[in-house]
Amino acid sequence: MKQSELQQHYKRIFETESGQVVLADLERITNTTRVTSDSPNPYAAIHIVAQQQLIRRIKNMCMLKTAVPFTED
């Protein structure tokens, strides 16, 4: 699949009202503003960073200029 096609899929999902609600909820539960070392689990910070990267990936794929705007026919 071409990058532009993949971007269209991201935009089709996450630029809808429902997609925005889901993305906001994902941001809320993934603790996107900080990484904490309070957890006794040494892998907790890695897990949080991975979650943050996933949110960034979704946002970046929706904002890239090569993506064609979604329109329903």
MMTF fields as JSON, N, C-alpha, C and O atoms, coordinates in Angstrom:
{
  "mmtfVersion": "1.0.0",
  "mmtfProducer": "UNKNOWN",
  "numBonds": 291,
  "numAtoms": 292,
  "numGroups": 73,
  "numChains": 1,
  "numModels": 1,
  "chainsPerModel": [1],
  "groupsPerChain": [73],
  "chainIdList": ["A"],
  "bondAtomList": [4, 2, 8, 6, 12, 10, 16, 14, 20, 18, 24, 22, 28, 26, 32, 30, 36, 34, 40, 38, 44, 42, 48, 46, 52, 50, 56, 54, 60, 58, 64, 62, 68, 66, 72, 70, 76, 74, 80, 78, 84, 82, 88, 86, 92, 90, 96, 94, 100, 98, 104, 102, 108, 106, 112, 110, 116, 114, 120, 118, 124, 122, 128, 126, 132, 130, 136, 134, 140, 138, 144, 142, 148, 146, 152, 150, 156, 154, 160, 158, 164, 162, 168, 166, 172, 170, 176, 174, 180, 178, 184, 182, 188, 186, 192, 190, 196, 194, 200, 198, 204, 202, 208, 206, 212, 210, 216, 214, 220, 218, 224, 222, 228, 226, 232, 230, 236, 234, 240, 238, 244, 242, 248, 246, 252, 250, 256, 254, 260, 258, 264, 262, 268, 266, 272, 270, 276, 274, 280, 278, 284, 282, 288, 286],
  "bondOrderList": [1, 1, 1, 1, 1, 1, 1, 1, 1, 1, 1, 1, 1, 1, 1, 1, 1, 1, 1, 1, 1, 1, 1, 1, 1, 1, 1, 1, 1, 1, 1, 1, 1, 1, 1, 1, 1, 1, 1, 1, 1, 1, 1, 1, 1, 1, 1, 1, 1, 1, 1, 1, 1, 1, 1, 1, 1, 1, 1, 1, 1, 1, 1, 1, 1, 1, 1, 1, 1, 1, 1, 1],
  "groupList": [{"groupName": "MET", "atomNameList": ["N", "CA", "C", "O"], "elementList": ["N", "C", "C", "O"], "formalChargeList": [0, 0, 0, 0], "bondAtomList": [1, 0, 2, 1, 3, 2], "bondOrderList": [1, 1, 2], "singleLetterCode": "M", "chemCompType": "L-PEPTIDE LINKING"}, {"groupName": "LYS", "atomNameList": ["N", "CA", "C", "O"], "elementList": ["N", "C", "C", "O"], "formalChargeList": [0, 0, 0, 0], "bondAtomList": [1, 0, 2, 1, 3, 2], "bondOrderList": [1, 1, 2], "singleLetterCode": "K", "chemCompType": "L-PEPTIDE LINKING"}, {"groupName": "GLN", "atomNameList": ["N", "CA", "C", "O"], "elementList": ["N", "C", "C", "O"], "formalChargeList": [0, 0, 0, 0], "bondAtomList": [1, 0, 2, 1, 3, 2], "bondOrderList": [1, 1, 2], "singleLetterCode": "Q", "chemCompType": "L-PEPTIDE LINKING"}, {"groupName": "SER", "atomNameList": ["N", "CA", "C", "O"], "elementList": ["N", "C", "C", "O"], "formalChargeList": [0, 0, 0, 0], "bondAtomList": [1, 0, 2, 1, 3, 2], "bondOrderList": [1, 1, 2], "singleLetterCode": "S", "chemCompType": "L-PEPTIDE LINKING"}, {"groupName": "GLU", "atomNameList": ["N", "CA", "C", "O"], "elementList": ["N", "C", "C", "O"], "formalChargeList": [0, 0, 0, 0], "bondAtomList": [1, 0, 2, 1, 3, 2], "bondOrderList": [1, 1, 2], "singleLetterCode": "E", "chemCompType": "L-PEPTIDE LINKING"}, {"groupName": "LEU", "atomNameList": ["N", "CA", "C", "O"], "elementList": ["N", "C", "C", "O"], "formalChargeList": [0, 0, 0, 0], "bondAtomList": [1, 0, 2, 1, 3, 2], "bondOrderList": [1, 1, 2], "singleLetterCode": "L", "chemCompType": "L-PEPTIDE LINKING"}, {"groupName": "HIS", "atomNameList": ["N", "CA", "C", "O"], "elementList": ["N", "C", "C", "O"], "formalChargeList": [0, 0, 0, 0], "bondAtomList": [1, 0, 2, 1, 3, 2], "bondOrderList": [1, 1, 2], "singleLetterCode": "H", "chemCompType": "L-PEPTIDE LINKING"}, {"groupName": "TYR", "atomNameList": ["N", "CA", "C", "O"], "elementList": ["N", "C", "C", "O"], "formalChargeList": [0, 0, 0, 0], "bondAtomList": [1, 0, 2, 1, 3, 2], "bondOrderList": [1, 1, 2], "singleLetterCode": "Y", "chemCompType": "L-PEPTIDE LINKING"}, {"groupName": "ARG", "atomNameList": ["N", "CA", "C", "O"], "elementList": ["N", "C", "C", "O"], "formalChargeList": [0, 0, 0, 0], "bondAtomList": [1, 0, 2, 1, 3, 2], "bondOrderList": [1, 1, 2], "singleLetterCode": "R", "chemCompType": "L-PEPTIDE LINKING"}, {"groupName": "ILE", "atomNameList": ["N", "CA", "C", "O"], "elementList": ["N", "C", "C", "O"], "formalChargeList": [0, 0, 0, 0], "bondAtomList": [1, 0, 2, 1, 3, 2], "bondOrderList": [1, 1, 2], "singleLetterCode": "I", "chemCompType": "L-PEPTIDE LINKING"}, {"groupName": "PHE", "atomNameList": ["N", "CA", "C", "O"], "elementList": ["N", "C", "C", "O"], "formalChargeList": [0, 0, 0, 0], "bondAtomList": [1, 0, 2, 1, 3, 2], "bondOrderList": [1, 1, 2], "singleLetterCode": "F", "chemCompType": "L-PEPTIDE LINKING"}, {"groupName": "THR", "atomNameList": ["N", "CA", "C", "O"], "elementList": ["N", "C", "C", "O"], "formalChargeList": [0, 0, 0, 0], "bondAtomList": [1, 0, 2, 1, 3, 2], "bondOrderList": [1, 1, 2], "singleLetterCode": "T", "chemCompType": "L-PEPTIDE LINKING"}, {"groupName": "GLY", "atomNameList": ["N", "CA", "C", "O"], "elementList": ["N", "C", "C", "O"], "formalChargeList": [0, 0, 0, 0], "bondAtomList": [1, 0, 2, 1, 3, 2], "bondOrderList": [1, 1, 2], "singleLetterCode": "G", "chemCompType": "PEPTIDE LINKING"}, {"groupName": "VAL", "atomNameList": ["N", "CA", "C", "O"], "elementList": ["N", "C", "C", "O"], "formalChargeList": [0, 0, 0, 0], "bondAtomList": [1, 0, 2, 1, 3, 2], "bondOrderList": [1, 1, 2], "singleLetterCode": "V", "chemCompType": "L-PEPTIDE LINKING"}, {"groupName": "ALA", "atomNameList": ["N", "CA", "C", "O"], "elementList": ["N", "C", "C", "O"], "formalChargeList": [0, 0, 0, 0], "bondAtomList": [1, 0, 2, 1, 3, 2], "bondOrderList": [1, 1, 2], "singleLetterCode": "A", "chemCompType": "L-PEPTIDE LINKING"}, {"groupName": "ASP", "atomNameList": ["N", "CA", "C", "O"], "elementList": ["N", "C", "C", "O"], "formalChargeList": [0, 0, 0, 0], "bondAtomList": [1, 0, 2, 1, 3, 2], "bondOrderList": [1, 1, 2], "singleLetterCode": "D", "chemCompType": "L-PEPTIDE LINKING"}, {"groupName": "ASN", "atomNameList": ["N", "CA", "C", "O"], "elementList": ["N", "C", "C", "O"], "formalChargeList": [0, 0, 0, 0], "bondAtomList": [1, 0, 2, 1, 3, 2], "bondOrderList": [1, 1, 2], "singleLetterCode": "N", "chemCompType": "L-PEPTIDE LINKING"}, {"groupName": "PRO", "atomNameList": ["N", "CA", "C", "O"], "elementList": ["N", "C", "C", "O"], "formalChargeList": [0, 0, 0, 0], "bondAtomList": [1, 0, 2, 1, 3, 2], "bondOrderList": [1, 1, 2], "singleLetterCode": "P", "chemCompType": "L-PEPTIDE LINKING"}, {"groupName": "CYS", "atomNameList": ["N", "CA", "C", "O"], "elementList": ["N", "C", "C", "O"], "formalChargeList": [0, 0, 0, 0], "bondAtomList": [1, 0, 2, 1, 3, 2], "bondOrderList": [1, 1, 2], "singleLetterCode": "C", "chemCompType": "L-PEPTIDE LINKING"}],
  "groupTypeList": [0, 1, 2, 3, 4, 5, 2, 2, 6, 7, 1, 8, 9, 10, 4, 11, 4, 3, 12, 2, 13, 13, 5, 14, 15, 5, 4, 8, 9, 11, 16, 11, 11, 8, 13, 11, 3, 15, 3, 17, 16, 17, 7, 14, 14, 9, 6, 9, 13, 14, 2, 2, 2, 5, 9, 8, 8, 9, 1, 16, 0, 18, 0, 5, 1, 11, 14, 13, 17, 10, 11, 4, 15],
  "groupIdList": [1, 2, 3, 4, 5, 6, 7, 8, 9, 10, 11, 12, 13, 14, 15, 16, 17, 18, 19, 20, 21, 22, 23, 24, 25, 26, 27, 28, 29, 30, 31, 32, 33, 34, 35, 36, 37, 38, 39, 40, 41, 42, 43, 44, 45, 46, 47, 48, 49, 50, 51, 52, 53, 54, 55, 56, 57, 58, 59, 60, 61, 62, 63, 64, 65, 66, 67, 68, 69, 70, 71, 72, 73],
  "secStructList": [7, 7, 2, 2, 2, 2, 2, 2, 2, 2, 2, 2, 2, 2, 6, 1, 2, 2, 2, 2, 2, 2, 2, 2, 2, 2, 2, 2, 2, 6, 6, 6, 6, 7, 7, 7, 7, 7, 1, 1, 7, 6, 6, 2, 2, 2, 2, 2, 2, 2, 2, 2, 2, 2, 2, 2, 2, 2, 2, 2, 2, 2, 2, 7, 6, 6, 1, 7, 7, 7, 7, 7, 7],
  "xCoordList": [0.84, 0.0, 0.89, 1.883, 0.522, 1.28, 1.053, 0.02, 2.053, 1.976, 0.754, 0.058, 0.488, -0.651, -1.978, -2.908, -2.066, -3.286, -3.464, -4.568, -2.365, -2.416, -2.827, -3.624, -2.289, -2.663, -4.155, -4.807, -4.683, -6.115, -6.941, -7.967, -6.503, -7.215, -7.187, -8.204, -6.014, -5.913, -6.859, -7.61, -6.818, -7.662, -9.141, -9.944, -9.491, -10.883, -11.412, -12.582, -10.564, -10.979, -10.9, -11.875, -9.763, -9.506, -9.933, -9.864, -10.365, -10.857, -12.371, -12.934, -13.03, -14.469, -14.695, -13.765, -15.93, -16.247, -15.97, -15.399, -16.375, -16.128, -14.633, -14.165, -13.892, -12.451, -11.762, -10.816, -12.227, -11.663, -11.942, -11.097, -13.138, -13.474, -12.571, -12.066, -12.374, -11.511, -10.073, -9.421, -9.585, -8.217, -8.046, -7.03, -9.018, -8.952, -8.922, -8.192, -9.706, -9.7, -8.36, -7.849, -7.789, -6.471, -5.416, -4.559, -5.479, -4.53, -4.706, -3.727, -5.946, -6.226, -5.65, -5.073, -5.8, -5.368, -3.894, -3.359, -3.226, -1.825, -0.841, 0.37, -1.333, -0.437, 0.59, 1.792, 0.128, 0.984, 1.869, 2.714, 1.708, 2.464, 3.74, 4.605, 3.872, 5.072, 5.394, 4.563, 6.608, 7.07, 7.488, 8.26, 6.98, 7.263, 8.151, 8.076, 8.969, 9.817, 9.314, 10.048, 8.073, 7.504, 7.174, 7.056, 7.025, 6.62, 7.792, 8.923, 7.532, 8.609, 9.002, 10.058, 8.18, 8.46, 9.423, 9.085, 10.603, 11.576, 11.128, 11.681, 10.152, 9.683, 8.505, 8.028, 8.026, 6.862, 7.131, 6.269, 8.302, 8.625, 8.662, 8.194, 9.211, 9.26, 7.847, 7.553, 6.983, 5.591, 4.888, 4.163, 5.096, 4.478, 4.987, 4.201, 6.28, 6.859, 6.291, 6.007, 6.127, 5.544, 4.11, 3.71, 3.345, 1.981, 1.995, 1.191, 2.913, 3.019, 3.393, 2.88, 4.276, 4.674, 3.508, 3.387, 2.662, 1.49, 0.554, 0.054, 0.316, -0.534, 0.105, -0.588, 1.407, 2.103, 1.987, 1.805, 2.089, 1.969, 0.596, 0.498, -0.452, -1.801, -1.94, -2.448, -1.492, -1.597, -0.764, -1.219, 0.442, 1.298, 0.707, 0.766, 0.149, -0.44, -1.65, -1.932, -2.352, -3.505, -3.087, -3.847, -1.895, -1.482, -0.541, -0.314, 0.011, 0.975, 0.335, -0.82, 1.077, 0.56, 0.275, -0.481, 0.864, 0.648, -0.687, -1.114, -1.328, -2.611, -3.692, -3.723, -4.554, -5.659, -6.816, -7.154, -7.429, -8.539, -9.67, -9.999, -10.244, -11.336, -12.63, -13.022, -13.289, -14.62, -15.487, -15.06, -16.706, -17.634, -18.345, -18.837, -18.4, -19.079, -20.523, -21.234],
  "yCoordList": [-1.172, 0.0, 1.24, 1.31, 2.198, 3.445, 4.289, 4.196, 5.11, 5.989, 6.904, 7.105, 7.458, 8.371, 7.654, 8.237, 6.394, 5.619, 5.369, 5.472, 5.042, 4.802, 6.072, 6.017, 7.209, 8.484, 8.754, 9.26, 8.424, 8.62, 7.795, 8.261, 6.584, 5.737, 6.346, 6.376, 6.828, 7.487, 8.682, 8.843, 9.517, 10.707, 10.336, 10.975, 9.336, 8.902, 8.483, 8.703, 7.894, 7.426, 8.54, 8.797, 9.194, 10.084, 11.531, 12.318, 11.914, 13.269, 13.361, 14.449, 12.248, 12.285, 12.694, 12.693, 13.043, 13.399, 12.227, 12.408, 11.033, 9.843, 9.583, 9.243, 9.741, 9.535, 10.508, 10.138, 11.756, 12.758, 12.402, 12.613, 11.858, 11.442, 10.289, 10.273, 9.335, 8.193, 8.658, 8.225, 9.531, 10.028, 10.788, 10.632, 11.594, 12.314, 11.338, 11.552, 10.276, 9.276, 8.55, 8.293, 8.221, 7.572, 8.485, 8.026, 9.769, 10.711, 10.772, 10.859, 10.727, 10.801, 9.596, 9.75, 8.412, 7.209, 6.874, 6.046, 7.501, 7.158, 8.075, 7.898, 9.044, 9.916, 10.551, 10.343, 11.313, 11.836, 13.001, 13.426, 13.527, 14.721, 14.447, 15.318, 13.25, 13.0, 11.51, 10.651, 11.248, 9.894, 9.907, 10.766, 8.963, 8.943, 7.761, 6.701, 7.945, 6.854, 6.344, 5.672, 6.659, 6.256, 4.773, 4.212, 4.142, 2.744, 1.831, 2.091, 0.769, -0.179, -1.039, -1.672, -1.064, -1.841, -1.063, 0.033, -1.599, -0.855, -0.659, 0.188, -1.416, -1.3, -0.348, -0.121, 0.212, 1.094, 2.336, 2.745, 2.938, 4.135, 3.815, 4.609, 2.669, 2.255, 2.078, 2.464, 1.499, 1.291, 2.636, 2.793, 3.59, 4.903, 5.615, 6.215, 5.555, 6.189, 5.552, 6.256, 4.242, 3.566, 4.031, 4.228, 4.204, 4.709, 6.125, 6.456, 6.954, 8.323, 8.343, 9.162, 7.453, 7.372, 6.964, 7.445, 6.093, 5.674, 6.857, 7.03, 7.664, 8.849, 9.815, 10.365, 10.026, 10.907, 10.385, 11.166, 9.08, 8.478, 8.786, 9.19, 8.599, 8.87, 10.334, 10.638, 11.243, 12.675, 13.058, 13.827, 12.531, 12.843, 12.336, 13.027, 11.161, 10.608, 11.425, 11.511, 12.015, 12.847, 14.233, 14.883, 14.696, 16.057, 16.148, 17.253, 15.062, 15.143, 15.745, 15.458, 16.563, 17.311, 16.446, 16.859, 15.25, 14.412, 13.663, 13.059, 13.708, 13.025, 13.824, 15.054, 13.101, 13.714, 13.894, 12.956, 15.073, 15.288, 14.277, 13.944, 13.808, 12.836, 13.54, 14.505, 13.057, 13.542, 12.35, 11.406, 12.387, 11.304, 11.599, 12.708, 10.628, 10.816, 10.418, 10.515],
  "zCoordList": [0.0, 0.0, 0.0, 0.724, -0.81, -0.891, 0.366, 1.028, 0.666, 1.83, 1.738, 2.734, 0.558, 0.415, 0.66, 1.219, 0.243, 0.497, 1.995, 2.529, 2.654, 4.094, 4.832, 5.768, 4.416, 5.02, 4.848, 5.761, 3.706, 3.467, 4.446, 4.941, 4.725, 5.682, 7.086, 7.779, 7.497, 8.804, 8.861, 9.824, 7.828, 7.808, 7.807, 8.487, 7.068, 6.976, 8.349, 8.662, 9.144, 10.469, 11.506, 12.212, 11.605, 12.737, 12.522, 13.466, 11.342, 11.147, 11.261, 11.14, 11.488, 11.737, 13.186, 13.992, 13.511, 14.89, 15.827, 16.903, 15.417, 16.243, 16.393, 17.48, 15.316, 15.372, 16.305, 17.001, 16.327, 17.226, 18.689, 19.56, 18.949, 20.309, 20.743, 21.865, 19.85, 20.157, 20.385, 21.336, 19.522, 19.668, 20.983, 21.662, 21.339, 22.618, 23.791, 24.759, 23.706, 24.769, 24.832, 25.922, 23.686, 23.663, 24.283, 25.038, 23.963, 24.558, 26.074, 26.815, 26.527, 27.956, 28.695, 29.772, 28.133, 28.855, 28.673, 29.41, 27.704, 27.467, 28.17, 28.035, 28.912, 29.67, 28.735, 28.9, 27.767, 26.712, 27.124, 26.335, 28.318, 28.681, 29.462, 29.554, 30.025, 30.836, 30.903, 30.611, 31.291, 31.577, 33.037, 33.464, 33.791, 35.219, 35.584, 34.963, 36.568, 37.05, 38.396, 39.12, 38.73, 40.02, 40.079, 41.168, 38.949, 38.909, 39.256, 38.843, 40.007, 40.323, 39.114, 39.124, 38.1, 36.897, 35.998, 35.551, 35.725, 34.901, 33.455, 32.753, 33.003, 31.624, 31.486, 30.375, 32.592, 32.552, 31.704, 30.927, 31.839, 31.06, 29.572, 28.756, 29.214, 27.807, 27.271, 26.139, 28.076, 27.67, 27.438, 26.455, 28.325, 28.188, 26.942, 26.209, 26.696, 25.511, 24.241, 23.272, 24.239, 23.077, 22.832, 21.685, 23.89, 23.749, 23.173, 22.302, 23.666, 23.172, 21.695, 20.932, 21.297, 19.892, 19.002, 17.875, 19.495, 18.729, 18.484, 17.372, 19.502, 19.349, 18.351, 17.494, 18.453, 17.5, 16.081, 15.147, 15.909, 14.574, 13.979, 12.82, 14.758, 14.27, 13.87, 12.791, 14.738, 14.442, 13.222, 12.375, 13.131, 11.987, 10.683, 9.666, 10.7, 9.481, 9.037, 7.841, 9.967, 9.62, 9.132, 8.415, 9.506, 9.18, 7.987, 7.494, 7.507, 6.413, 5.167, 4.851, 4.48, 3.337, 2.121, 1.242, 2.05, 0.879, 0.942, -0.042, 2.083, 2.224, 1.484, 1.527, 0.822, 0.105, 1.083, 1.806, 1.123, 2.039, 1.807, 0.668, 2.884, 2.799, 2.444, 3.1, 1.411, 1.049, 0.761, 0.096, 1.259, 0.993, -0.313, -0.519, -1.179, -2.471, -2.408, -3.408]
}
